[in-house]
Amino acid sequence: MSEEREKKRKSNEIEHEQGEHWFDTIYKEYERKGDFKDLPGKGKPLPRESVQGDTLTGILKNANYKPPWLELQHEIGERISNLITLIEKQGNHKEIRSQLEAINQKIRKYNRACPPILQKGLVSVNNLKNQYKHWV
């Protein structure tokens, strides 16, 4: 029997030398034997939980980690809310302009850090309430 194993090992070494990965060799051997024919779930869609997200996202979510851009998103929403309140109270125009510029600086920082599909436009006094909906 040890002679047979040695023969098999040498044939595998030859295949590996031809550039085939050891895993490919094992997979093809199982496939040739028909070991994949009666697997449970064959021909059925994968369960939803196995195809959603990725491993890293799951680990980060379980660790309660928030990416910096997400924390920035919440901060911008709060600042916009505070500015809306200040405008409704007829606050100082200089203070309003100053806060508006600070918010837009945060939005620029957010847009550089977040995924491109989540980027948002700058705010102005005219579109502040409408933009607030996108931040909360």
C-alpha positions in Angstrom: 0.0 0.0 0.0 2.9 2.4 0.7 4.1 1.7 -2.8 0.8 2.9 -4.2 0.8 6.1 -2.0 4.3 6.9 -3.2 3.2 6.4 -6.8 0.2 8.7 -6.3 2.5 11.3 -4.5 4.9 11.3 -7.5 2.1 11.7 -10.0 0.7 14.7 -8.0 4.2 16.2 -7.9 4.4 16.0 -11.7 1.0 17.7 -12.0 2.0 20.4 -9.6 5.2 21.0 -11.6 3.0 21.6 -14.7 1.5 24.6 -12.9 -1.6 23.2 -11.4 -2.4 24.1 -7.8 -2.7 21.2 -5.3 -6.3 22.2 -4.5 -7.2 22.0 -8.2 -5.8 18.5 -8.3 -7.9 17.4 -5.4 -11.0 19.1 -6.7 -10.7 17.4 -10.1 -10.2 14.0 -8.5 -13.4 14.4 -6.4 -15.2 15.6 -9.5 -14.0 12.6 -11.5 -15.1 10.2 -8.8 -18.6 11.9 -8.7 -18.3 12.9 -5.1 -20.1 16.2 -5.8 -23.2 14.7 -7.3 -25.2 14.2 -4.2 -24.4 17.2 -2.1 -27.2 18.7 0.0 -28.8 21.7 -1.6 -27.4 21.0 -5.1 -29.4 22.9 -7.7 -31.0 25.2 -5.1 -30.2 28.9 -4.5 -27.8 29.7 -1.7 -29.4 30.8 1.6 -29.9 34.6 1.8 -27.6 35.0 4.8 -24.7 33.4 3.1 -24.7 35.8 0.2 -25.3 39.1 2.0 -22.5 41.4 2.9 -19.0 40.2 3.3 -17.0 38.8 6.2 -15.2 42.1 7.1 -18.5 44.0 7.2 -20.0 41.4 9.6 -17.0 41.5 11.9 -17.1 45.3 12.0 -20.8 45.4 12.6 -20.5 42.9 15.5 -17.7 45.0 17.0 -20.0 48.1 16.9 -17.4 49.9 14.7 -18.6 52.8 12.6 -16.4 54.1 9.8 -15.3 57.7 10.3 -17.4 58.9 7.4 -20.5 57.5 9.0 -19.8 59.3 12.2 -19.3 62.5 10.2 -22.6 61.9 8.5 -24.4 62.0 11.8 -22.5 65.1 12.9 -23.4 66.9 9.7 -27.1 66.0 10.2 -27.0 67.4 13.8 -25.2 70.6 12.6 -27.8 71.1 9.8 -30.6 70.7 12.4 -29.0 73.2 14.7 -28.6 75.7 11.8 -32.3 75.3 10.8 -33.2 76.1 14.4 -30.9 79.2 14.4 -32.4 80.4 11.1 -36.0 80.0 12.4 -35.1 82.1 15.5 -33.8 84.8 13.1 -30.2 84.4 14.2 -27.3 86.6 13.3 -26.6 86.4 9.5 -22.9 86.4 10.1 -23.2 83.4 12.4 -25.5 81.6 9.9 -23.0 82.1 7.1 -20.2 80.9 9.3 -22.0 77.7 10.4 -23.1 77.1 6.8 -19.4 77.2 5.6 -18.4 74.9 8.5 -21.1 72.4 7.5 -20.0 72.6 3.8 -16.4 71.9 4.9 -17.6 68.8 6.8 -19.6 67.7 3.7 -16.4 68.0 1.5 -14.5 65.9 4.1 -17.4 63.4 4.1 -17.5 63.2 0.3 -13.7 62.4 0.2 -14.1 59.6 2.8 -17.4 57.9 1.9 -18.2 55.5 -1.0 -18.9 57.5 -4.2 -22.5 56.5 -4.3 -23.2 58.1 -0.9 -21.7 61.5 -1.7 -24.0 64.5 -1.1 -24.2 68.0 -2.3 -23.3 71.2 -0.4 -25.9 73.1 1.5 -27.2 76.7 1.2 -29.8 78.7 3.1 -32.2 78.0 0.3 -31.9 74.2 0.2 -31.0 73.5 3.9 -34.4 71.9 4.9 -34.5 69.8 1.8 -30.8 68.6 2.2 -31.5 67.8 5.9 -33.7 64.9 4.8 -30.7 63.3 3.1 -28.6 63.5 6.2 -30.9 61.8 8.7 
